[in-house]
């Protein structure tokens, strides 16, 4: 879900921008509130996605390059503006290279759908947005939260992972909000563990403009996206990684930027790696593999819509992922994704009757531990009910 304009210390644009956003929302009416939703259960059978790994790596490398011009400028590089240290100054300048949250998704999708890019990959999908998705069940017309979920975003693919375009905005803007909360906590004397928990609470607490539980999450859309929370957390690691090493995918990675005297430059490890951004992308970004939690009223209908797609979504993943063949494979992967390589990020999923591919798309006999593909391990697309 996108369009989360951050208030106060959570965003450098400050209170004025936040108030402007609220006024715009009020004036536009509930049907235009921009909480984006994505749908990785609806897949383009028979079509192939363009791998945007290189594109996104170039996109973020360009942001780093442009930020360095300001970071190293004698005018913009005044330390008095950033009393919390160099890491805050660098992160702030990097953030300003991206569109504001309220415009991010539309602007990114506009760039990705430009003729110059699409003509480069004839017959392949850069973006995919289905006419019918899991939130278009007829009964959802009675659900007032559907008005917000009508603001959709496209699916794209990078480094073999499928995810909504809103995730890039989450990575940047919520990632930065997490980073600021982390830095503030450290400034007040919190240890590393407590400071990270403070960061995670930006997305899991009760802040009405950032949390998956409140205005732009469960309370308004009926969806608590664990994929959003995972991307927020990895975005936080990105901003931290600008000036210090971090753990990504269980491995230690050096800073993206390093100092030469008083000036900063891009680290050689980034300069020499055309696909450096791929390390931040993982299955955690995919809402079909890292499933969301729902309000009961929303879950009733979404569950039926997901079941109706089993005959397409299961073969889709099987054809591209040798590690995803049986029910157990899907279930094991979803379980693995409830942490980020062992690090908690706020994932929460109902213990029973969760809406997952493993729970909905396989016959009962296929649920036995260790079952592999066979007569009883087929998608159950015609199963209906809750």
N, C-alpha and C positions, 0 to 999 in steps of 0.2 A: 504494500500500500504506500502510495506516495503522497505528495502535497503536504508534508509536515513542516510547516514553517516554524523554526525554533525561536522561543522566547528567551530574553534575558541572557544569561551566561551560556545558554545552550546554543546560541547562534550569534555570530559577530555582527549581523545586520541590526540587532538590537530590538528594543521595544517598538520603535516606530514602524518597522517592517511588519512586526507581528500584529500590531493594531490595524495596519492597512489591510493585511490578509483577512482578519476577522470581519472588517467592514465589507470587504469584497464578497466574502462568503455570505454574509447577511443579506447583501443587496442582490445577490444572484439567485438566492433560493436554494432549497435543499437538493434539488435535482442536479445542481452543478457543483456541489461539494466534491473536491477532487481527490477522494480516497481511491486510488487505483487498485484493482484486483487483477490477478492473472490466473490462467488455467492451463496447467500442463497435462491434464487428463484428456483434453481434446487435442488430438494429434493429426497432422497432415499426412495421412496414409499414402504411401507411394511417392512421396516427395522427399527431397534432400535439403538439409539446411546448409548454409554457408557457415564455416567455422570463423567466428569473429574474434578469435583469440588475438591474432595479429592486429586487427583493427583497434580493439580495446587497449592493447599494449601501447600502440602508437598514440591513442587518445590520451592516455594517462601520462605517457612520456612527454607529450607536448605540454600538458598541464604543468609538469615539473619544470620543463625548460622555461616556460613563460613565468612561472613563479620565481625562478632563480633571478630573473632580471630585476624583480622588485626586491627580493631578499638581499641581493648584493648592491642595491642602489643606495647611495649615501643619503638620498631623500627619504625613501620608504623604509630604510633599514635602521631606523632609530630605535634603540633598545628601550627607551623610556616608554614607548607605546606598549610594550609587552613585559610587564613586571614579573611574570612568572617564568621567564627564561627563554632561551633560544628555541626550544622545541615548540613552544606556543607561537612564537613569531613565524617560524617556518611553516607550521601547520596552517596558520591563518592565511598566509599568502598563497599556499597551495589551494585551500578551499575557494578562494576568490577567483580561481581560474575556471570554475564550473558555473553553469547557470544556477540561479536560485531554485530552491526546491519546487516552488509552485510552477515553474516553467520547464523543469528538467526533462520529464518524460516525453512531453510533446516535442521538445527541441531535439532530443536524442533520436526519437523515432523519425522526425523529419529528415535528419542527416542520414539515417540508415535507409530511408526509402527514396533518397535522391537518385535521379536517373543515372548519374555518373557511377554510383556504386552498384545499383541493380544490374546495369548493362555489363558490368565486369563479371557477373556470375549468371549468365543466361541459363534458365531452366532450374535454378536453385533458389531457395527461400532465404532472404536476408531476415525478414520478419514474417510472423504468421499470427493472424488474428481470425479466429473462427467466427462465422455468423451466429452460431449457436454454441453456448458454453455451459458450464455446470451451474451457473447462477441464473439461467433462463428458463427454469422449470415454470410451468404456468402458475402453479400455486404460489410461487414467490411474488406474484403480483400483489398478493395480500400482505406481504412482508414489507413494512416501511423501510427497512434497511436496504431494500433492493435499489432504491433511488441512488444511493451512493455507489453500490456495486456496478451500476450501469457504466461507470467510468472505467473502461477497460484498458489494459495495456497488452502489447504484443509479446509473443514468445520469440526468443532468439537463442542461438547456441554458440557457446565458446568453450574450447578445450573439452569438447564432448559432453558438456553439461547444458541442459535446457532450463531456461529461467525467463521470467518476465522482465521487460525493460525497466520496470519500476525498481528492480533490485539494484541497478546502477546508481539511482538516486539515493536509495537507502544506504548503499555503501559509502557514498560521499557525505550526505548531509546528516544522517543519523550516526554514521561512523564518527563524524566530527563532534557531534553532540556527546557521544560516549567519551570521546577523547577529552573534551573540556571538563566533563564531570570527573573523569579520572584525574586530570591535572589539578582541579580544584581540591579534590580529596587529598591528594598528595601534599598540596600546599598547606593544608590544615593539619598535616602530621599523620595521615593515615598510612598504614603499611601497604605493601603491594596488593595483598589479597583483598583488603578492605576497599582500596581505591578501585579495583576492578569490579567489585560488587556494586560500588556507587555508579560506575559506568553502566553496568547491566540494568540497574534499576531505572535508567532513563527510558528503556524500552519495555520494562516489565512492571514498573510502578504505577502511580496514579496520575502522572503528568498528563493533562488532557490533550496536549499537542504532540506528544511523542510516544505514548505507551500503546502497546497492542491490546490493552485491557479497556481503554477509555474511548474518547471521541473518535479517533481515527483507527480503531481496532475493533475488539469484540463488541463494545457497547453500541457502535453505530453501524458496523457492517455485518455483525454476526460471525466474523472470522477472526481467529487469533492465529496469525501466520508464524509458524516456527521458522520457516525459511527467511522471513523478514528479520526475525531476531538474530538468526545466524549471520545474515549478511551485515546487519548493524555491527555485530561483534567483530567480524573480519574487517569491516571498514575502520573500526576503532584501531585494530592492529595496523592497518595501513598508515594511519596518521601517526601512530607511535613509531612505526617502522621508518618514517621519514628521517629520523635522527638517531635511532637506536636499534639494535638487533631485536628481533621477535621470533617466536615460535610459530611456524606456519606448516600445517599438515604434519605436525610432529617433528619438524626439523628446524634448526636455528638458521635464520637468514640475516645477513648483514644489513646495515642501514641503506636506504635508497639514496640518501644524500650524505656527503662527507665534507668536511672543512679543509681547505687549503689556505692556511693563514687565517685571514679574516673573512675570506670569501667561501661560499658554498658551491659545490658542483655535484653533478650526478655521479654516483658511484660506478666504477668500472663494471661491476657485476650487472648493473642495469643497462649501461651503455652497450655492452657486448651481448645482451640477450634480447633478441627481437620480440620474444614472447614472455617478458618478465612478469606480466600481469597474471599469467595463468596460475601462478602459485596461490593466488587469492581466491580462485574459483574452484568450487567443489560441489559434490552432490547435495550439500546443505542448501544450495540455492534453488533447487528444483522442488516445487510444491507437491508434485506427485510422489517423489521419493522421500521427501521430508515433509510429511503431511501436516495440515493445519488442524486446529481444534475449532469447534463451532458451538454456537448457542444451540440448544436442543431444537428450537423452532427452525433454524437454518439447516441443521444437520439432517432433519427428516427428509427434506427435499434434495439436498446435495447428495445424500447417500444414494438415492434413486438415480440421479443423473450420472454419478460415477459408475454405478453398476451397468448402466446402459452403454457405457464406453469400454467395457472390459474386453470386448472382442477386437478392439482396435489398439487400446493402450498397452495391453500385455504383449501382443506380438511386436509392437513398436519397440519396446524396450528389449525384448528378447533378441530381436534382429540386430541390435546395436551393442548389446552388453552381454558377452558370454557369461558374466558373473551373475546375471539376473535371468534365471530360467524357471526355477520352481517357486512355489509359495514361500518356502523357507528362505530362499535367497532374498526375496523382497522384504520379508519380515525382518531378517537379520540386518539388512542394510538400513531400514528405517530405525531399528534399535540403535545401530551404530551412530546414526546422525543425531541422536538426542543430546550428544555433546560434540564439541568441536575438537576432535582428536583427543578426547579425554578432558577437555576444558568445558565447564558449564557455561552456557550462554543464555539460559532462561527457558529452554524448551519445556513444553508442557503438553501432554496428550492424554485424553481420557483413557483409563486403564482398560476398560471394556468397551466394545462396540465402536472403536475408533474408525474413522473413515480412511482406510488405507487400501492400496491395491491388494495386499496380502489378505486382508479380511474380507474383501468384497468380490474379488475376481477369480476365486478358485473354488472348486467343488469341495464339499466337506471332507471327502476321502483324501484330498490332496493336502489337508492340513496336518497330517501325521508327520512328525519330525523325520527328516531325512528323505522324504519323497522327492523324486525327480520327475522329469517330464514323462507323462504316460497318459493312458486313457482317462484317468481320473484327475489329471493335472491340467485341465483346460479352462480357459476363461468362462465364467458363468454369467454371460451377458444377459441372459433372459431371466435371471433371478430378480425378483422385485420384493418390495417391502422394506422394513426398517432393520 
